[in-house]
Amino acid sequence: MADVTIDRTQIQNNRIGIFANGAGTTRGVVRSSVVSGNATWGIGAQGARSSLMIENTNVSGNQVGIVAKNSASVVVSRSSIVFNRTGLSASAGGTLSTYKNNDLNGNTADGVFTATVVQH
């Protein structure tokens, strides 16, 4: 099991910026960071045992900004997903949830969040 926090970090110009792989249980928080210019995914999660919380983060200039695949769960709050080729991509049961307080625009294809989280 891995619990990871990435805070106030710039992750730029890699093949994949951040990737949570569900080979083992992976829970992560990405907060107040910049993830840009990555050749494939900016931030991605794959597998039912992978979950990420993205908060106050700029995801821009990537092939795909944020990815959830194979039943992974990603929740996004107060973040900008802009100027990617594809902003959001969910497939094979992956969930991309929003608190409805994100900027999602200016991507070649924005994509869509698959669920909304109600703020209490």
C-alpha positions in Angstrom: 0.0 0.0 0.0 1.2 3.5 -0.8 -0.1 6.8 0.5 1.5 9.7 -1.3 1.2 13.5 -1.0 2.6 15.8 -3.7 2.4 19.4 -2.5 3.7 22.6 -4.2 5.6 20.7 -6.9 6.3 21.3 -10.6 6.2 18.2 -12.7 7.0 19.1 -16.3 8.2 17.6 -19.6 8.1 13.9 -18.8 6.4 11.0 -20.6 3.8 10.8 -17.8 3.6 13.4 -15.0 2.0 11.5 -12.1 0.7 7.9 -12.3 -1.0 5.9 -9.7 -0.9 2.2 -10.8 -3.4 -0.1 -9.0 -0.9 -3.0 -8.9 -1.0 -2.3 -5.2 -3.3 0.0 -3.3 -2.3 3.5 -4.1 -3.9 6.6 -2.5 -2.6 10.0 -3.4 -3.1 13.7 -3.0 -1.8 16.3 -5.5 -2.1 19.8 -4.1 -1.0 23.3 -5.2 1.1 21.9 -8.0 1.8 22.4 -11.7 1.7 19.4 -14.1 2.5 20.4 -17.6 4.1 19.5 -20.9 4.0 15.7 -20.4 4.0 13.6 -23.6 1.1 11.3 -22.6 -0.8 11.9 -19.3 -0.5 14.8 -17.0 -2.0 12.9 -14.0 -3.4 9.4 -14.3 -4.8 6.6 -12.2 -5.3 3.0 -13.3 -6.9 0.1 -11.4 -9.6 -0.3 -8.8 -7.1 0.1 -6.0 -6.0 3.5 -7.2 -7.5 6.8 -6.0 -6.3 10.4 -6.3 -7.4 13.7 -4.9 -6.3 16.7 -7.0 -6.7 20.1 -5.4 -5.7 23.6 -6.5 -3.5 22.2 -9.3 -2.8 23.5 -12.8 -2.8 20.7 -15.4 -1.9 22.1 -18.8 -0.1 21.4 -22.0 -0.3 17.6 -21.8 -1.5 15.1 -24.3 -4.3 14.1 -21.8 -4.6 16.2 -18.7 -6.3 13.8 -16.2 -7.0 10.1 -16.8 -9.0 7.5 -14.8 -8.9 4.0 -16.2 -9.9 0.5 -15.1 -12.1 1.5 -12.1 -9.6 4.0 -10.7 -11.1 7.0 -8.9 -10.0 10.6 -9.3 -11.6 13.6 -7.5 -10.7 17.1 -8.6 -11.3 20.4 -6.7 -10.3 24.0 -7.4 -8.0 23.0 -10.3 -7.4 24.3 -13.9 -7.4 21.7 -16.6 -6.5 23.8 -19.7 -4.6 23.8 -23.0 -4.2 20.0 -23.2 -5.0 18.0 -26.3 -7.7 16.2 -24.2 -8.6 17.6 -20.8 -10.3 14.6 -19.2 -10.5 11.0 -20.1 -12.3 8.2 -18.1 -12.6 4.7 -19.5 -13.2 1.1 -18.4 -15.1 2.1 -15.2 -12.7 4.9 -14.2 -14.4 7.8 -12.3 -13.5 11.5 -12.6 -15.4 13.4 -10.0 -15.7 17.2 -9.5 -16.8 19.5 -6.8 -17.9 21.8 -9.7 -15.3 24.4 -8.9 -12.7 23.6 -11.6 -11.7 25.4 -14.8 -12.1 23.0 -17.7 -11.6 24.8 -21.0 -9.2 25.7 -23.8 -8.4 22.0 -24.4 -8.7 20.7 -28.0 -11.3 18.3 -26.5 -12.3 19.1 -22.9 -13.8 15.7 -22.0 -16.3 15.4 -19.1 -16.3 14.7 -15.5 -18.3 11.4 -14.8 -19.6 12.4 -11.3 -20.2 15.3 -9.0 -19.3 15.4 -5.3 -21.7 17.4 -3.1 -19.9 19.9 -0.8 -21.0 19.8 2.8 
